[in-house]
Amino acid sequence: MFKFLMRFLEKLAKSNEKEFQGQNPDCCTINKPEQTPQRPNNSEHNKTS
């Protein structure tokens, strides 16, 4: 049982290292996407001539 637990923790550590790239995860960045979707600029479309 001890070997299983140690193997699980080693795999978890490797997975976290890959996922967080050496940075400390916190509540503000853990669920934040890499890039925020950009909304199209509608200023040209909304102009009235």
Buried (B, 14 or more C-beta within 10 A) or exposed (E): EEEEEEEEEEEEEEEEEEEEEEEEEEEEEEEEEEEEEEEEEEEEEEEEE
